[in-house]
């Protein structure tokens, strides 16, 4: 798809329950977004941020090949495998994105006592110092998603996972680790893929901890867990997750606006940031004020992991003093870069800075 607008074209939607005149008044009070130069100042401060990422750890397994015929056994393509690769996924990819952007990060989650778990730890590699919260559960496998890709197109995906909630003893281990983290933390991120780590108890404790330490709590949500996220600073559902959670039908602007307003009010979040693919992002803040940010993607090859990039960028931007709006604009640019890459991807601070264009 083509890019549909520049950063300066961020626009305010007519706020839910307000007239255009009232909405304009809210916009005047809130101010606009920073210039590229101003946004780059936040990026330059990313190394000062210290983020704790809690959630479901996933090993992304890619099988790369080509298709030249259909199987005589069934009407399916035969993939001739050329190579395989492994990448960090889920909460581990959020963690990886933060490090790639120059921030400091710590990781907390669960793996199994299996080959996939050992491979995931190996992929963490030089980030060993930030993985003290990765604990081994003997009773569950490491979550692994295997994707078969031919000619830059995903043919099939198969998963190994166990979605049951962690046992109480394992939950307590995670909470003890989170509570032991130093007070220098600038942000908490929850990456919920509904694989068992994120529970109502965990979210309640994280919300309390964020409030006590006066730091933002960002949640990348799953629909079935929306009731857990009350009091979060911001949640980042995609459009489908948002409309499902709000009980709204439709994929137009009105449906998105209704869903954003309902979710923010129902959960008491400061903000809701809905990612909308080729339509960009929509941000819903207090008093019914909403903002639409057009996409920055020039060409989309793979959306895998783009949500992780959004959350990681948001965490760093909010950690370094950005407003929610400016943080969302930076996250939008970051997502526009990674969807142009095949496979779970990260970007550097330099790439993000270049994506902002000229002042």
Long-range contacts (C-beta under 8 A, 24 or more apart in sequence): 1-278, 1-295, 1-297, 1-299, 1-300, 2-298, 2-299, 3-294, 3-295, 3-296, 3-297, 3-298, 3-336, 4-278, 4-280, 4-294, 4-295, 5-280, 5-294, 5-295, 6-294, 6-357, 7-33, 7-36, 7-39, 7-296, 7-329, 7-333, 7-356, 7-357, 9-294, 10-291, 10-292, 10-293, 10-294, 10-325, 10-329, 11-291, 11-292, 12-289, 12-290, 12-291, 12-292, 13-253, 13-257, 13-282, 13-290, 13-291, 13-292, 15-287, 15-288, 15-289, 15-290, 16-257, 16-258, 16-260, 16-261, 16-288, 16-290, 17-261, 17-288, 18-288, 23-288, 23-289, 26-287, 26-288, 26-289, 27-289, 30-285, 30-289, 30-325, 31-323, 33-323, 33-325, 33-326, 33-329, 34-322, 34-326, 34-329, 35-359, 36-356, 36-357, 36-358, 36-359, 37-359, 38-326, 39-322, 39-326, 39-329, 39-330, 39-356, 40-353, 40-356, 42-316, 42-317, 42-320, 42-321, 42-322, 42-326, 42-327, 42-330, 43-101, 43-102, 43-330, 43-349, 43-352, 43-353, 45-320, 45-321, 46-101, 46-102, 46-103, 46-316, 46-319, 46-320, 46-349, 47-102, 47-103, 47-104, 48-186, 48-319, 48-320, 49-98, 49-103, 49-104, 49-186, 49-187, 49-315, 49-316, 49-319, 49-320, 50-103, 50-104, 50-105, 50-106, 50-182, 50-184, 50-185, 50-186, 50-187, 50-319, 51-98, 51-103, 51-104, 51-105, 51-106, 51-185, 51-186, 51-187, 51-188, 51-189, 51-312, 51-315, 51-316, 51-319, 52-105, 52-106, 52-107, 52-108, 52-133, 52-178, 52-181, 52-185, 52-187, 52-188, 52-189, 53-91, 53-94, 53-95, 53-98, 53-105, 53-106, 53-107, 53-108, 53-189, 53-191, 54-91, 54-108, 54-109, 54-133, 54-174, 54-178, 54-188, 54-189, 54-190, 54-191, 54-197, 54-198, 54-202, 54-206, 55-90, 55-91, 55-94, 55-108, 55-109, 55-189, 55-190, 55-191, 55-192, 55-193, 55-197, 55-198, 55-220, 56-90, 56-91, 56-109, 56-110, 56-143, 56-191, 56-192, 56-193, 56-194, 56-195, 56-196, 56-197, 56-198, 57-89, 57-90, 57-91, 57-92, 57-107, 57-109, 57-110, 57-111, 57-120, 57-134, 57-142, 57-143, 57-197, 58-88, 58-89, 58-90, 58-91, 58-92, 58-93, 58-143, 58-144, 58-145, 58-193, 58-195, 59-86, 59-88, 59-89, 59-92, 59-116, 59-119, 59-120, 59-123, 59-142, 59-143, 59-144, 59-145, 60-86, 60-87, 60-88, 60-89, 60-93, 60-144, 60-145, 60-147, 60-304, 60-305, 60-343, 60-344, 61-85, 61-86, 61-144, 61-145, 61-146, 61-147, 62-86, 62-87, 62-146, 62-147, 62-149, 62-343, 63-146, 63-147, 63-148, 63-149, 64-149, 64-150, 65-148, 65-149, 65-150, 66-150, 66-151, 67-150, 67-151, 67-155, 77-150, 77-155, 79-148, 79-150, 79-155, 85-343, 86-119, 86-123, 87-123, 87-343, 87-344, 88-120, 88-123, 88-124, 88-344, 89-145, 89-305, 89-308, 89-344, 90-143, 90-191, 90-193, 90-195, 90-308, 91-189, 91-191, 91-193, 91-197, 92-120, 92-123, 92-124, 93-305, 93-308, 93-344, 93-346, 94-189, 94-191, 94-220, 94-308, 94-311, 94-312, 94-315, 95-127, 95-130, 95-312, 96-127, 96-346, 97-308, 97-309, 97-311, 97-312, 97-313, 97-346, 97-347, 98-312, 98-315, 98-316, 99-127, 99-130, 100-346, 100-347, 100-348, 101-312, 101-313, 101-316, 101-334, 101-346, 101-347, 101-348, 101-349, 101-352, 102-316, 102-348, 102-349, 103-312, 103-315, 103-316, 103-319, 104-130, 105-130, 106-130, 106-131, 106-132, 106-133, 106-181, 107-131, 107-133, 107-134, 108-133, 108-134, 108-174, 108-177, 108-178, 109-133, 109-134, 109-135, 109-174, 109-197, 110-134, 110-135, 110-136, 110-137, 110-140, 110-166, 110-170, 110-174, 110-196, 110-197, 111-135, 111-136, 111-137, 111-142, 112-136, 112-137, 112-138, 112-140, 112-141, 112-142, 113-137, 113-138, 114-141, 114-142, 116-141, 116-142, 116-143, 116-144, 116-160, 117-142, 132-177, 133-174, 133-177, 133-178, 135-170, 135-173, 135-174, 135-177, 137-166, 137-167, 137-170, 139-167, 140-164, 140-196, 143-193, 143-195, 147-304, 149-342, 149-343, 152-301, 152-342, 154-302, 161-195, 162-195, 162-196, 163-194, 163-195, 163-196, 164-196, 165-196, 165-199, 166-196, 166-197, 166-199, 171-199, 171-201, 171-202, 174-202, 175-201, 175-202, 175-205, 178-205, 178-206, 178-209, 179-205, 179-209, 183-213, 185-213, 185-215, 186-215, 186-319, 186-320, 187-215, 187-216, 187-217, 187-218, 187-315, 187-316, 187-318, 187-319, 188-215, 188-216, 188-217, 188-218, 189-217, 189-218, 189-219, 189-220, 189-311, 189-312, 189-315, 190-217, 190-218, 190-219, 190-220, 190-232, 191-220, 191-308, 191-311, 192-219, 192-220, 192-221, 192-222, 192-225, 193-222, 194-222, 194-224, 194-225, 198-222, 198-225, 198-228, 199-228, 200-227, 200-228, 203-228, 203-229, 203-230, 203-232, 204-228, 207-231, 207-232, 216-315, 216-318, 216-319, 218-311, 218-314, 218-315, 218-318, 220-307, 220-308, 220-310, 220-311, 221-245, 226-263, 226-267, 229-267, 229-269, 230-267, 230-268, 230-269, 231-267, 231-268, 231-269, 232-267, 232-269, 233-269, 233-270, 233-271, 233-318, 234-269, 234-270, 234-271, 234-272, 234-273, 234-314, 234-318, 234-324, 235-263, 235-267, 235-269, 235-272, 235-273, 236-273, 236-274, 236-275, 236-307, 236-310, 236-311, 236-314, 237-263, 237-272, 237-274, 237-275, 238-274, 238-275, 238-276, 238-277, 238-307, 239-274, 239-275, 239-276, 239-277, 239-279, 242-272, 242-274, 253-292, 256-282, 257-282, 257-284, 257-290, 260-284, 260-290, 261-288, 261-290, 270-324, 271-324, 273-310, 273-314, 273-324, 273-328, 273-331, 275-306, 275-307, 275-310, 275-335, 277-303, 280-332, 281-310, 281-328, 281-331, 281-332, 283-324, 283-325, 283-328, 285-324, 285-325, 291-325, 291-328, 293-328, 293-329, 293-332, 295-332, 295-336, 296-332, 296-333, 296-335, 296-336, 296-337, 296-355, 297-335, 297-336, 297-339, 297-340, 298-336, 298-340, 299-340, 300-339, 300-340, 301-339, 301-340, 301-341, 301-342, 302-339, 302-341, 302-342, 302-343, 302-345, 303-339, 304-343, 304-344, 304-345, 305-338, 305-343, 305-344, 305-345, 306-335, 306-338, 306-339, 308-344, 309-334, 309-335, 309-338, 309-345, 309-346, 309-347, 310-334, 310-335, 313-352
